[in-house]
Amino acid sequence: MRILAVGHNVRQIATSASQAGHVVLAADCYCDQDLVDTVSEAKRLRCDPSVPNDLARAAREVVQDSLDGFSPDAVVLGSGLEGLVVKGVEVLNNPAQKVAQVSDKLWLARWLERRGYPTISTALSEDKGELEGWPLMVKPRTGAGGWKNRLIWDDEDLGGDLVVQEWVEGKPASVSVLGDGCQALAVAVNEQLIGTPWLGARGFRYCGNLTPFYGSETAKMAEMGEEIVAELGLVGSNGIDFLVTDKGPVVVEVNPRIQGSLDSVELSTGMSIFQAHLLSFRGVLPERPVHYRRAAGRAILFADRDLITGDLCGDWVADVPRAGSIFRSDEPVVSILAAGKNGQDVMDLLRRRSVAVRQGLRDA
C-alpha cells in the first residue's frame, strides 16, 4: 500500500510501515536523517508547533498535495494530529470525535469511575476543593507527554483549561492494545521512563519505555487494557497508562493512537506494530503473543543546556538529527535503543549509550 504518515514526529510509524513493505511518504516537524534514509519520501512540515493550529494547517496542505500527487491508499495521523479530519482517503486512526472524547482527562476519569475501574480522582482546576490532601497533580485537560504536568502544594489560582488529580505514587507502566472496534488484544506491557534524570528529563516528562514490564501486575493490567479498549470501541494500536501502586494498578490515561512505545514493543516481541494496526482496521487481530523474545528499551535524550549535535551514527540511535543541529535546553535530541536478556541489562546499556551520545554534543 501507499501510506502517508503525517504528524509532529512520525519516524516510528513511518519506519514500521516501510519495514512492513509499504511505500511511505512521511511528513513531520523534524525530517530526521534516519527517517529520510528509511522511507520513499520525507517532507518537513513548515510550521511552528507552539502556535495554535499551525501544525494542523501545515498538515492539511501536505495531505492535499499528497492526494493530488502521491495518491496514498491510506493516511496515518501521528502525534499532535490525531484529531485532524481528513476526507477523500482512508484514515487509519480512531474517529476525530472519539479521539477528542477519550483524550479529555476529566471525561475519561468519570467514565472509568462509572465502570468500576481503579483510577485517580480528577476534577476541573476550579473544583480542586473537591479533592482531599496535598499535593495535587495539575495537567492540561488534553494532551500527552507529561511536560506540562506539575505538583501544587497550596490553593493557588491556576486558570486555564486544566484538571487536577489526587497525587498517587507508583511505578509508571503502559499496555499496548490492538482493537477492532469490538474486541481487543494486549500485545505488550511496558515500563515507562518518566522524568529520568540521566536522560536530562525534568518533572514528569515522558522519556521512553522498557518492554516488558517486570512485576506481578502485568496480567491484571493487560486484562484491564483489553476491556477498556473494547468498551470504548477503539480501533488500531492504542495505549493505556497505569500507575502500579501498593494497592495495585490504577488507570491514568488512555491514548487512542499509536504510542511512543512502538520501538521497544517491536524489538521485544518481533511484531510489526504498523501491520497489526493496519489489519485491525480490517477486523483482524493477531494471535496473542506467547512470550517476549527479549527485553528492549527506547530512551529519549533531552538537552540539559543549549547544544549542537555532531555526527550521531549507529544502529542503536533513532530520530537522528543532522550534524550541526541546535537544540535548546529541555528539547528532545535523539532516541537511544537497546535490547538484552533482561530489563536491568537494557537499562544499563541505555545509560552507557546516553553517555556516549552526550560526548558527541557540544555547547551551542
N, C-alpha and C positions, 0 to 999 in steps of 0.2 A: 504494500500500500504506500501511497504518498501521504506523508504525515507533516502537518505544520504544527510545530511546538512553539508557543509564544508565552512569555511571562517575564517577571523580574529577573529570574535566573532559571533557565531550563536545561542546564547541562546534564543533570541526572536523567531527566525524562528523555531528552533527545539522544543521549548516548545509549540508553537502554533500548529505545526504539530502533536505532541504527544497528545495534548488535543483534537485534531480532530479525534483521533482514529488510527493514523498511527504508524507503527513500525519504530522507528527513530534511526539511527546511526549518532551521531554528532561528528564533529572533528573541533576544533578551537585552538587558542593560549592560552586559559585560563583554559578550562575544569573546570569551576566554580562549586561549590558544588550543587547549585540548578539545573544546567544542568545535572549533574551526577544523581541526585535524580529523574529527570523527564523522561529522555529518556531511551531507551532499552540498549544503549551502548554509551559511550562517550570516545573519544580519544583526547589527546593533541598533536597538531602539533609540531614536533620537528624542529623549525626554529627560525631565527632571523628576524622579520619583517622589521627591519631597513636595512637589507642587500637586495639590489635589487634582485627580482625574487626568494628569498629564500622561501617566503610564497607559491608561486606557485609551487616550486619544492616539498615542503613537501606535498602540497595538491595533486599533481599528484600521489605521492607514496600512499597516503591514498585511493585515488579514485581507483587506480589499485588493491590494496589489497582488497578493498570492492567489486569490480566487481568479483573478484575470490572467496571471502568468503561470504560476506553479501548478495550479489546478489540483489542490490536495483532495484526497479521498476523505480525510478527517482532520479535525483540529483538536489539539490538546492544550488547554489553558493552564499555565503554571502559576507559580506564586505571584500574588498580587492581582491576578486577573480571573480568579476562579468564578466570579460572579458576572463576568462580561457576557453580554448577549450577542451571539454570532448567528447569522442567518445564511442560508444558501449552501451549507455543508454540514456533515455530521460532526457533532461536538462530543468528544469523549470525556465529558465532565458531568457531574450532577447538575440538574437544572439550577439556573441562577437563583430562583426563588427559594429552592431548598437549601442552597449554599448560604444565602442570607439568613435564613431561619436558624439553621444549625450552628452557624458561626456567631450568633448572638448569645453571649455567655449567660445573660440573665434568662433568656428563653430556655436555653438548654438546661440550666440548673433546675428550673422549675419543672421541666419535662422529666428529668431524671428523678427528681423527688417524687413526682406523681406515680412513677412506675416502680418506685421502691429501690432504686439503685443507690448505693452509698456514694455520696457526693459532698461538696463543700457548700456550706450556707453562703448564699450570694444575694446581694441587694444593690440597688442603684446607689450612687455615691451620696445623694441627698437623704437616703434612708438608712445610712450606716448605723444609726442608733438602734436599729432592729437586731444588730449582731452583738454578740457578747465578747467582751475581753479585748485586750490589745496585745500585740499589734494586729493590724488588719492589712491584707494584701489589696493593693489598688491596681486595676488593669483597665486598658481600653475595653469598651463593650464588645468590639470586634477587633480582629487582627491576631497575628501569631508571632512567634519568635521570642517573646518574653522580654524584649529590650526596653519596653516602656513599663514593665511591672515594677512595683516598689512597695515597701512596707511603710506604714504610717503608725505613729505611736501616740497620737493625740487627735482630738476632734478638729482637725484643720479643715478649712474651706477648700474643697477640691475643685469643683466646677468641671465643665467638660462632660463628654459622653463617656462616663467611667462607671465601672462596677467595683464594689468592694467585697472581699471574701474573708471569712474567718481564716486565721493563719493556722495551717496544718503542716506539721513536719513529717517528712517521709522521703523515700527514695524515688526519684522520678523514673517512670517507665512508660512505654507505649506498646500498643498492639497494632500490627499491620493486618488489616482485614480487607478481604475482597468481597464485594456484594454484587448481586444481580438484580436488586430491587425487591426481592422476596426472601432470598436465603443469603447466608454469609459464611465465610470461611476465614479463620485466623491463620495466617501463614508464618508469623513470627512475633515473638515478644521481645522487646528491646529495652535495654537500659538507656536513659537519656543523660547526656552530659549537659549540665546547666550551670552557667557561671563559673566554669572551671578556670582557676587562676593561672595554671601553667599554659593555658591557651590564650591568655590575655582577655578573657571574657569577664565582664563585670555584672554585678547584680544577678538577675535571673535570666540572663540571655541564653537561648538555646545554642549549643555549640557542638552537637554531634550525637552519635549513638554507638552503643555496643550491642551486638547481636550474637548469641541470645542473652536474655536477662537471666541472671543466675539468682534463683531464690525459690522459695516454696510456694509462691502465689501465682506462678505462671499459668497453670491450668485454669484457675479461677478467673484471672484477667482475660485469657483467651476466650473463655466461655461468655463472660460479660460483653467483651468486644463484639463477638458474633451476634449476640442478642440485640445489642444496641444498633448495630448497622442494619440488621434485618428489620427491626421495628421502625427505624427511621426511613426505610425504603431506599437506602443509599446504593449507588452503583459504582463499580470500579474499585480502585485502591483507595482506602480511607484509613485514618489513624485515630485511635482512641488513646488519650493521655491519662495516665494514672499517677497517683502517689501511693507507694506501698508503706503504710503506717503500721504502728504496733498493733492496731486493731484490724488490720487487713487492708486491701487495696480500696481506694476511693477514686471515682471518676473525676477528672479535672476538666477536660475539653474533648470535643470531637472535631477532627479536621477532615472535612468532606472533600479530600483531594489527595493526590499522590504526595507522600511525605518525604521529609529530609532523610529518613532512614533508608531510602531506596538502596544506596550503595552498600551499607552493611548487611541488609537483608539479602541482596543478590549474592554478595561474597560469601555469606554464611550458608545459604540454602541452595545456591546454584540455580535458582529460579530466574526467569525473565519477568520482572515485575511489569514492564510495559506490555508484554504479550498477554500476560494474565489479565491485566487491566483491560486491554482491548477485547479479549474473549468474553469478559464479564458483561460487556455491553451486547453480546450475542446470546446471553443467557447461559454461558458456560463457565463454571467454576472449576479450578484444578482439583486434583486429588489432594487430600490432606498430607502435608509433608510428614514422613515417618520420623526423621530426625534432622538435626543440623549437621552439615558436613564439617563445619569448623566454626570457630569464633572469628568475628570480624568487627572492625570498627571504622568509623569516619569521625574525624575531629576537625573542627573549623578553627583555624588560627586567626586571631584578631590582632590588629596593630595596637601595641601598647603605647605608641607615640607616633608622630608623623614619620612615615617610612617610604623608601624607594626600593623596589624589588630588583634583584639581579635575575640571572637565568635559573629558573626553578624547573628542574627536569627529574625524571624518574617515573616508573610506572606506579609509584605509591603517592603521587600528588595529583590532585584534580582541581578544577576551577582555577586553572593556571593562568595568571596574568602575564602580559608581555613584559619583557625586561624593561626597566625604566618607569614602570607604572608607579604612581604616587598614591599612597593610602593614608588617610587622616586617622588620628587616634580613634580607636573603637570600631573602625571599619573592618569587615572580614577580608582577609588577604588571600587565603588559599585553603583548600581541604587536604587533609592527610589521611591516607588509607592504610589499613594494616589487617593482617589475618594471622591466626595462630591456633594452638591447640586448646587454649582456654582464655577466659576473659583477662586474667592477670597478665598473661603473655602479650595479649593485644594491647592492653593499656600501657605496658612498659615500652612496647615498640612505638606506639603513638607518641609517647613522651620523648623518646630518643629522636624520633624523626622531627618532632617540633623544634628541638634544639638545633638540629641540622639545618632546618629551613630558616630559623632566625639568624643563623650565621651568614646566610646569603642576603640579608636585608641590611640596609644602611639608613642613617638618618636623612630625612628629607631637608 
